[in-house]
Amino acid sequence: MSYEIKNPLLPGFYPDPSIVRAEDDFYMVTSSFSYYPGVPVFHSRDLAHWEQIGHVLDRASQLPLGADWISGGIFAPTIRYHDGLFYMITTNVDHGGNFIVTAEDPAGPWSEPHWIEGAEGIDPSLFWDEDGTAYYTGTSSGKDMRHSKIWISRIDLKDFRLEGEKKKIWGGSQVLAWCPEAPHLYKKDGWYYLLIAEGGTEHFHAVTIARSREVMGDYEGYDGNPIMTHRHLGMGAAIANTGHADIVELKDGSWYMVMLASRPYGGYHKNMGRETFIAPMVWENGWPVVCPGTGKLDWTYPAPALPEAPVPALPETDDFDGDRPGFSWNCLGTPAEGDFRLEDSCLKIRTTARPMEPTNPETMEKIRSGRLPNVNCAGFVGRRQQHMSYTALTKMRFEPQEGQTAGLILLQNNYHSLRAEKLWKRENGFCGR
């Protein structure tokens, strides 16, 4: 093959990837937290070139979100395909809990949410056994995530309700085992395999696996766990925090794993967030081996035995001359009707500013005392940072009301940002800062 797979597969804030193959096509979704629209969906035919084809949650009725907790909202989606229908299952941690949406075409439209009553915890996933029985796996709540376990139940996907026993099946490996989450089930050679993430989402993040002869049996962890981590490489690793994975089998029987990881720079700083990476995987003695030969996630891999299928490059600039914002653009929280619109080759923002209150009491106290700024981003429209070095420019017309500011912001979270803005002041109108 004349082309390579290059990492990161999806550069920038695209965490918690989930992948599925439908015949010759691959589809992938990632978490979106409190950004709207929610759950970006991507398509590829060769695993190397990916094009965003929409968002799963692109209507206010599907995605009730606030803007006061950036790390809230939509956690860890899973995408699956069964009998001609696509399923996306996820958690809205702020509004409603766990739900499923369906579509015949992953580009949309997707259905309204089917809320799953009695489905505790986060990171739900779906699995169909060979007889067509559907199963739900999730992460139990526990006292906190450190004491969670993975649980399973049958699920009726006509009425979207759990059926029968809810059984806890695994609490993770015995190597730095805490925060077991992100369960995915697969069946191969008579074994049911349970793939999870554990160790938290930072330096100790890892992928581990267990298996059982019975789908609702007791799962035995692999002696070689974790099957993917970079925590042993130290804090100076160029690729860090590897974890939260999903796997896919190609038609030729080869396997790949997609996972999140980060690219630190300037110290252990990860301004681009958790990104999507990919690696080859093989099976040896009944267990998966990721990145065979090295065990370490690399920047490039040989292409699979598939015809190369390039996709159009994203434009470097946006003049907002279409009828709706491109897929790259997001806002914080679900917007009200008319808050954002394209008109006269401009993106027009009309919104009532509101403070974003972090839920951490210590952080809130620092903001009240002036030791930390409170990022007021009710009118935020932004795109992901995807490069360590870049130039960002914008043109702006601003008609302020008292106390309002506008400009360009580099937003990390509720209380970390860099801003270039015009500020309204009563005594002298505009001033810059």
C-alpha positions, 0 to 999 in steps of 0.5 A: 500500500502507498499510504499510511495511517497517521496519528492522531487519527482525529487531532484535537478534542475528540475523546472516548472514541467508539468505532463500528464497521458496516460492510465496507464502511467505518463509522466513529463517534466521540464524546462532546461533553457540554458542547453543542451539537453533540457526538460528532460522527465520522466516516472512513473507508480505509481507516486512515482518512476520516470525514465528519458527516454530521452530529448524532445529537443536532436538535435541542430536543435530543440534547438538553445542556447547560453551559455552567459545567464544561466537563458535564453533558455527554459522556462516552458514546458507543456506536453499533450496527445491527440488522440494518440499523445504527445505534448510539448509546450514551449518558447525559450526566446533567439531564436524564442519564442514559439513552439510545438514539437510532438511525438508518443513516449515520449521517442522520437524522437520528431519532429522539432519545429513548431513555433507559430507566434503571440504567445506573452509572455511565459509559453504556454499551450494546452487544448482540449475541449470535442468537440476536439477544441484546445486552447492555453493559454499564459502569455501576455508581458505587460510592465513587468511581474508584469503587465501581464495577462493570455490570450487564443486563439484557435489554429489549430494544423494541421498548428500550428497557432492561430485562431480568438480572442486572449482574456485576461481572468485573471490577477491573485488573489488579494492577493499579485498578481504579475507576473501571469504566468504558465497557465494550463486549465482543465475542470471538472463538467461543469467548466473551471479551470485556474490554474496559478502561481504568486508572483514571483519564490522566497519566495512569489511564489504561486499557484492560481486558477479561473474558468468560465462556458465558455472557453473564458469567464471572469474567477472568482478567488477563494476566498480561493486563494492561494491554495498552498504557503509556504510564510506564513511559513516564511524564515526558512521553510524547504520547500520554494518557492512552486508554478508553478504547474500542476495537473493530475487525476488518473483512480480512480478519485483521483488527484495529484498536481506536483509543484516546491519548494526549500530546503534551507540550511545554511540560505536562500540559495538554491544551489539545485535550484527549485526541483519537489515536489508532493502532493495529492489534493481533490475537495471541493465545486467546488474548489481544496484543496491541501494537505488536512488537513494541507495545507502544503507540506510534505516530504511523502504521502501515495501511490496512489491505484496503483501497486508499480513500482520501477525503476533502481537506477542511478549509483553513478559513470560514467566511460564514457564507453558507446556510449553516455553520460547518461541522467544526463549530460548536457552542457551549450549552444548548442555544436558544432559538436565534442565538446563533445565525448566519446572515450577510456572510457573518456569524451573528451572536445574540445572547444574554451573558451569564456566568459559568459557575464551576461545581467545585466549591474550592474553585468557586471560592477562588473565583469569588475572591478574585484569585481565578477569573470566571469565564463568561462564555454564554456567547461562545462559538468555537472550534477545536485546537488541533495543532501545537503551533497555529494562527487564529484570526477573527473579524468582529463587529460589536454592539455592547450593552453595559458590562459586556465584552467580546473578542477571541478566547482560547478556552480550556475550561471554566476558569482557565482561558486566554482572552483578547477582548473589547471591554465596555466601561461606563466612563469611556466606552470601549477599551481593550485588554 
